[in-house]
Amino acid sequence: MKKRKACCRILVLTVAFALIASIPQQTSAQSKKGVELYGSGQFPEAEAAFREALKSNPSDTPNNYYLGLSILLQDKCSEALDIFQKVKNSQDRAGRQTRPAVPDEYQINLAMARARLGLKQYDDAWKNLESARIENGKSSDVYVYRGVYYYQQEKLPEAIKELEKAISLDKNNPYAYYYEGLTYYKMSVPDKAVAALKMFLQLYPNAPEAAKAKEIVAKLC
């Protein structure tokens, strides 16, 4: 359960900033409220705001996508996956000129991968990760989740390779260091585990996983 929660929680800030930047000026007040609540980590409240926004337009694709993210971050991966699948179907049916810009193919596939990792649907999660990589191969987040994919299956050298790639693309991605630290810890490489977890704590001191990171650092030092 702890592993599942960590998988669903990672990169909250990255996603929140992306959502805030993508909100059209015409977006309803409830939608904007939902994104603000999501960004502050108030996921049940964000879910309620997006559900309220969807009452006037149940087929609104961006609001459904944001709703799915809010549900995902409450560890309800199965429900979130169902919503993301509906969002994907809606975007696939829409023409290139009429479909909303958010979510794009990269965002949909990454969201579906996150949900499937939480459900341990590894084959389908990898397919989504590969699709996300094809859409945006320079995304550090893609490689963080590829690292999570291997980490969850105890394929630790493969996880390190993906996480190092994530760091090479964005040296300020905190969860690349977090999972690198956990992986090195499992591999009994204490010096590298401590260095990675300290970097995570430096970049994101108030992270939900900060207590666990500090505990491991204290144990190894």
N, C-alpha and C positions, 0 to 999 in steps of 0.2 A: 504493500500500500504506500509506503513512504517513497519508493522508487517511482511509482505511478504519479504521486503528487508532484514530485520534483520535475518530472517530465512535462506535466501539464503547466507548471508554473513558469518555466524558464522563458526569459526574454519578454516579460510583461512590459517593461519600459520601452523596449524597442518597438513592440507592436503598438503600444499606446501612442507614442510619438508619431508613428506612421498614420494612425487613424486620425489624430488631431490635424495633421497636415493635409489630410485628404478630404476633410469635410467640406462639401460645397456650401456656399453662403446661404443657399436656399434650404439647407437641411433643417428639419424641425428642431424646436427647442429640446424636445425629449431625446432626440438623437444626440445632440451636443451634450446634454446632461449625461447620457449613457456613456459617452466616450470619456468625459471628465471623471465619472465614477470608476470606470474601468482603469484609467490611468492612475488613480489613487488606490487601486487594489480593492475597491468595494464591489466585488463581482456580483453578489446577489442583487444589490441595488442597481447595478448597471443592467443586469438581466431584466429587472422590472421596468426600467426606463425604455429599453429597446422593445420590450413586449408592448408597452403603452404606445410607442411610436408606430408599431406595426398594426395597431388597431385600425388606423385610417387607411393603410395600404399594406395588406398582409403579404403581397408579393414583392415588396421593396427589397431588392437584392442586397444593397449595402447594409441595411438594418438587419437583415437576416444573418449576414456574415458576422456582423458585430455581436449579434445575439449568440451565435455559435461560439465565438471566442469567449464571451462572458460565461457561458455554460461550461466550456472546456476548462477554464481556470477554477471551476468549482469541482473539478475531478469527475464531472459527468461526461465521460468521453464518448459513450455510446450515443447519448442524445445529441451531443455536439456533432458527431460524425454524420448522423442523419441529416442535420441541418446543413452541414457543409456539402453533402451530396445533393441536396435540393438546390443549393446555391449554384453548384457546378452545372447541374442540369439546366437551370434557368439561364446561366451565362452561355452554355452551349447552344441553346435554342435561339438566343438573341443574335441578331446580325452584328457584324463588326462595327457598324456605324451607330447602332442603337444601344449596345450593351453598356452598362455602367463601367467606368474606368476602375472602380474599386468594388469588389476584389478582382485582380487580374489572375491569370493562370498560375503565376508563381505563388501568389498569396493563398489561393485555394488549395493548391497541392501541398504547400507547407502546413496549412491548417489541418488538412486531412491526415497528413503524416503524423502530426503531433497527436491527434486523437487516436490513430491506429497504434502508435507506440504505447500510449496509455493502455490500450486494450491488448497489447502484445500480438497484434496482427502483423507480424514482421514482414511477410512477403509483400503484402499490399502497401505497408508503410514504405518499404524500399522503392516500390514503383512510384509512389508519390514523391519521394525524395529525389529520385532520378528525374522526374518530370520538372520538379522545382529547379533542379540544377541546370537542366537544359534551358529553362526560361531565364534564369539569372545565376550563371555560374560564378559570379563574383560576390555572391551573398555569403557573408560569414555565417549567418544563421543556418543555412543549408548544411554546412559542414559540422556545426554544433550538433544538429539533430542526427546527422550521419554518425557522429561520435556516440551519441546517446543510443542509437540503434545497435552499435557494436557493444557498447558498455553493458547494456541490459542483457545481452546474450553471452557475456563473459569473454568476448573476443577482444581482449585488452590491447594488444599491439595495433590491431586495426583501428580501435577507438582513438589511440594516441595519434595515429597518422592523420585521421580526419580532424581532430581537435587542433593539431598543429597547423593544419591548413586553414582552419577557421581563424586562428590567431594571426597567421600571415596576412589574411585579408582584412582583419580588423583587430588591432592590438588592444582595443578598448572594449572588446566584447566580454563582459564578466563571466558569462556562463561557459565560454570556451575554457577559461582557467578553472572554473569550478569542476567541470567534468574531467579536465585533465588531472586536477588534484586528486579526485576520487579514484581515477583510473590508476595513477601512480601509487596511490595508497594500497589498492588491491594488488598491485604488482610488487609490493614491498620495496618501493624505491622512495624512502622517506624524504630525502633532501629535495627531490623534484616535486613530491606531493606538497611539502610545506611551501615551497616557492610559489607554486601555482595557486594554492589556497590563500596565501597572503595577498597575492595580486588580486584575486577575486574579492577579498575583503576590502582592499584598497579602492577598487572600482565601484563596489556596491555594498557598503558597510551595513546598510539596513535591509539587506535581502532576507527573505524568509529562511534561506538556507545558511545564514551567517552563523547561527549558533552551532550548527553541525560542523561547519568549516573550522570554527574556533576550537571546538572540541577535538577535532582530529589534529590540528596544529599543536595544541597543548599536549596531546598524547605523544606526538612524535618529537617534540623539542625537549 
